[in-house]
Amino acid sequence: MSKAGELSEREIVARRGERRLVVLVSAFGFLVFLALFALLPGVGPIFRVFSLPSTSMMPTFKVGSYAIASRASYGYSRYSFDSFELPISGRWPALMPQRGDIVVFRLPRDRKTHYLKRVVGLPGDRVQMIKGRLSLNGELVPVELAPVQVSVPDDKTSPRTYVEKLGGTSYSILKADSGNGFSDNTPEFVVPAGNLFVLGDNRDNSTDSRHQSPTYGVGFVPAELVIGRIVLSF
């Protein structure tokens, strides 16, 4: 029997167990907090939420919808975050988007502006629009009329919905049938090293790599300006 004011062996063991439990619960809670912080869109280092105010990516994304970009999909660059620049050059690790990916990037002529487009050309690719059709490395990318048509309010060009097949990726685009629109016929662009060629899915209403003016359009997109790949929309 213990003396007055002293703890019994059983009480000592119990208190040690309580301390271990507190430490374990605190460590687990801290890990959960870190995980939630890392995954929280717009705040953590992995995801970032973007709004879609224009029709340039219809029918894939509706006006007013939101998209979540994964910053980690292609590694990080100095431009991956809004409020600060990372002290690195290029991308780390040096990963490149694939044809068909939808990416968010900083506009080359105004790096405070974010654009969301689909990658169709990689470094060294020859890209051209011929009567509204995408040509890649001298071959027209297959398209077919979509079984379900999407209407675009207030669009006087009355575009039709097509399914474009780029490599192993299929996706819907909007295109008027005339083939004589402002951006339907272009010279052949050769994508420089370290750059991407991007298009909007609404081909008659998108400012993208077809437009190479230093004061208008997008031009080629340096890979280091890509923030991430779109992984979810709502």
C-alpha positions as CSV (number, residue, x, y, z in Angstrom):
1,M,0.0,0.0,0.0
2,S,1.3,3.5,-0.9
3,K,2.0,6.2,1.6
4,A,-0.2,9.2,1.8
5,G,0.6,11.8,-1.0
6,E,2.3,9.1,-3.1
7,L,1.0,7.6,-6.3
8,S,0.5,3.9,-6.6
9,E,2.3,1.9,-9.4
10,R,-1.1,1.4,-11.1
11,E,-1.8,5.2,-11.0
12,I,1.7,5.9,-12.5
13,V,1.2,3.5,-15.3
14,A,-2.3,5.0,-16.0
15,R,-0.9,8.5,-16.2
16,R,1.9,7.4,-18.5
17,G,-0.7,5.8,-20.8
18,E,-2.8,9.1,-20.7
19,R,0.3,11.1,-21.7
20,R,1.1,8.7,-24.6
21,L,-2.5,9.0,-25.8
22,V,-2.4,12.8,-25.7
23,V,0.8,12.8,-27.7
24,L,-0.6,10.3,-30.3
25,V,-3.9,12.3,-30.6
26,S,-2.0,15.6,-31.0
27,A,0.3,14.1,-33.6
28,F,-2.6,12.6,-35.5
29,G,-4.5,15.9,-35.4
30,F,-1.5,17.8,-36.7
31,L,-1.0,15.3,-39.6
32,V,-4.7,15.7,-40.4
33,F,-4.4,19.5,-40.4
34,L,-1.4,19.3,-42.7
35,A,-3.3,17.0,-45.1
36,L,-6.3,19.2,-45.1
37,F,-4.2,22.3,-45.7
38,A,-2.3,20.6,-48.5
39,L,-5.5,19.6,-50.2
40,L,-7.5,22.7,-49.6
41,P,-8.2,24.3,-53.1
42,G,-6.8,27.8,-53.4
43,V,-4.8,27.7,-50.2
44,G,-2.7,24.6,-50.1
45,P,0.3,23.8,-52.3
46,I,-1.5,21.2,-54.5
47,F,-4.9,22.5,-55.7
48,R,-6.1,25.9,-57.0
49,V,-9.7,26.9,-57.9
50,F,-10.4,29.0,-61.0
51,S,-13.6,30.5,-62.3
52,L,-14.6,30.3,-65.9
53,P,-16.2,33.7,-67.0
54,S,-16.1,33.2,-70.8
55,T,-17.5,30.8,-73.4
56,S,-14.0,30.0,-74.8
57,M,-14.0,26.4,-73.4
58,M,-17.5,25.4,-74.2
59,P,-18.9,22.8,-74.4
60,T,-16.4,21.3,-72.0
61,F,-17.0,24.0,-69.4
62,K,-20.1,26.2,-69.0
63,V,-19.8,29.9,-68.3
64,G,-19.8,30.5,-64.6
65,S,-18.5,27.1,-63.7
66,Y,-15.4,26.4,-61.6
67,A,-12.4,24.2,-62.3
68,I,-9.8,22.8,-59.9
69,A,-6.2,22.7,-61.2
70,S,-3.5,20.4,-59.7
71,R,-0.3,22.3,-59.3
72,A,1.6,19.1,-58.8
73,S,0.7,17.5,-62.1
74,Y,3.7,18.9,-64.0
75,G,6.0,19.8,-61.2
76,Y,6.4,23.3,-59.8
77,S,7.8,26.5,-61.4
78,R,8.6,29.9,-60.1
79,Y,5.1,31.0,-61.2
80,S,3.1,28.2,-59.5
81,F,1.8,30.4,-56.7
82,D,-0.1,33.7,-56.7
83,S,1.6,35.6,-53.8
84,F,5.2,34.7,-54.2
85,E,7.7,33.2,-56.7
86,L,9.7,30.0,-56.0
87,P,13.5,30.4,-56.3
88,I,13.8,27.9,-59.2
89,S,14.1,28.1,-62.9
90,G,12.1,25.8,-65.4
91,R,10.0,23.2,-63.7
92,W,10.8,20.9,-60.8
93,P,10.5,18.1,-61.6
94,A,10.6,18.8,-65.3
95,L,7.3,17.3,-66.4
96,M,5.4,18.3,-69.6
97,P,1.7,18.3,-70.3
98,Q,0.3,15.9,-72.8
99,R,-1.7,16.6,-75.9
100,G,-5.3,16.9,-75.0
101,D,-4.7,18.1,-71.4
102,I,-6.5,21.2,-70.2
103,V,-4.2,23.5,-68.4
104,V,-4.2,26.8,-66.6
105,F,-1.3,29.1,-67.3
106,R,-0.2,32.7,-66.9
107,L,-0.7,34.8,-70.1
108,P,2.8,35.4,-71.6
109,R,2.1,39.1,-72.3
110,D,0.4,39.7,-68.9
111,R,1.5,37.3,-66.2
112,K,-1.1,38.4,-63.7
113,T,-3.8,37.1,-66.0
114,H,-4.8,33.4,-66.0
115,Y,-6.1,31.5,-69.1
116,L,-7.5,28.0,-69.3
117,K,-7.0,26.2,-72.6
118,R,-6.4,22.7,-74.1
119,V,-2.9,21.7,-75.1
120,V,-2.7,20.5,-78.8
121,G,1.0,21.1,-79.6
122,L,4.2,20.1,-77.9
123,P,7.7,21.3,-78.5
124,G,8.7,20.6,-82.1
125,D,5.1,20.0,-83.3
126,R,3.8,21.7,-86.5
127,V,0.4,23.1,-85.9
128,Q,-2.0,24.6,-88.4
129,M,-5.7,25.4,-88.9
130,I,-7.0,24.5,-92.3
131,K,-10.6,25.5,-93.0
132,G,-11.4,25.2,-89.3
133,R,-9.7,21.8,-88.9
134,L,-6.8,21.2,-86.7
135,S,-3.7,19.9,-88.5
136,L,-0.9,18.4,-86.4
137,N,2.5,17.5,-88.0
138,G,0.9,17.5,-91.5
139,E,-2.1,15.4,-90.7
140,L,-5.7,16.5,-90.0
141,V,-6.9,15.5,-86.5
142,P,-10.0,13.3,-86.8
143,V,-13.3,14.9,-86.0
144,E,-16.9,13.6,-86.2
145,L,-20.3,15.1,-85.5
146,A,-21.3,14.7,-81.9
147,P,-24.5,12.7,-81.2
148,V,-25.7,15.4,-78.8
149,Q,-25.6,19.0,-79.9
150,V,-24.9,21.9,-77.5
151,S,-26.6,25.2,-77.9
152,V,-24.8,28.5,-77.2
153,P,-27.1,31.4,-76.3
154,D,-26.7,34.6,-78.3
155,D,-24.1,33.0,-80.7
156,K,-25.1,34.1,-84.2
157,T,-22.6,31.7,-85.9
158,S,-24.7,28.7,-84.8
159,P,-21.8,26.4,-84.1
160,R,-22.2,22.6,-84.1
161,T,-20.7,20.2,-81.6
162,Y,-18.0,17.8,-82.8
163,V,-15.9,15.2,-81.2
164,E,-12.2,15.7,-81.8
165,K,-9.7,12.8,-81.3
166,L,-6.2,13.8,-80.5
167,G,-4.0,10.8,-79.8
168,G,-5.7,8.8,-77.1
169,T,-7.9,11.7,-76.0
170,S,-11.4,12.5,-77.2
171,Y,-13.3,15.7,-76.3
172,S,-16.1,17.9,-77.6
173,I,-15.5,21.2,-79.5
174,L,-17.8,23.8,-81.0
175,K,-17.2,24.9,-84.6
176,A,-19.2,26.7,-87.2
177,D,-19.4,24.9,-90.5
178,S,-18.2,27.7,-92.8
179,G,-14.4,27.1,-92.4
180,N,-13.8,30.7,-93.3
181,G,-13.8,32.3,-89.9
182,F,-11.2,34.7,-88.5
183,S,-9.0,31.9,-87.2
184,D,-10.0,29.0,-89.4
185,N,-7.0,29.3,-91.7
186,T,-3.5,30.0,-90.3
187,P,0.1,29.6,-91.3
188,E,1.9,26.5,-90.0
189,F,3.3,27.2,-86.5
190,V,6.4,25.3,-85.3
191,V,6.2,25.0,-81.5
192,P,9.5,26.2,-80.0
193,A,11.4,24.2,-77.4
194,G,10.0,24.5,-73.9
195,N,6.7,25.9,-75.2
196,L,3.1,24.7,-75.8
197,F,0.4,25.4,-78.4
198,V,-3.0,25.8,-76.9
199,L,-6.6,26.1,-78.2
200,G,-10.0,26.8,-76.8
201,D,-12.7,24.2,-77.3
202,N,-15.0,26.9,-78.7
203,R,-12.9,27.3,-81.8
204,D,-14.7,30.4,-83.2
205,N,-14.7,32.2,-79.8
206,S,-11.4,31.7,-78.2
207,T,-8.2,33.8,-78.0
208,D,-5.4,31.3,-78.0
209,S,-2.1,30.3,-79.6
210,R,-3.4,31.0,-83.1
211,H,-3.2,34.7,-82.2
212,Q,0.5,35.7,-82.0
213,S,0.3,39.5,-81.6
214,P,2.3,40.9,-78.7
215,T,-0.7,43.0,-77.8
216,Y,-3.5,40.5,-78.5
217,G,-3.9,36.8,-78.2
218,V,-1.8,34.2,-76.4
219,G,0.9,33.0,-78.8
220,F,3.2,30.1,-77.7
221,V,3.0,29.3,-73.9
222,P,6.3,28.7,-72.1
223,A,5.9,25.6,-70.0
224,E,7.1,27.4,-66.9
225,L,4.0,29.6,-67.0
226,V,1.7,26.6,-66.7
227,I,0.2,26.5,-63.2
228,G,-1.4,23.1,-63.4
229,R,-3.7,20.6,-65.1
230,I,-7.5,20.7,-64.7
231,V,-8.6,17.6,-62.7
232,L,-12.2,18.6,-61.8
233,S,-14.9,21.0,-62.7
234,F,-18.3,21.9,-61.1
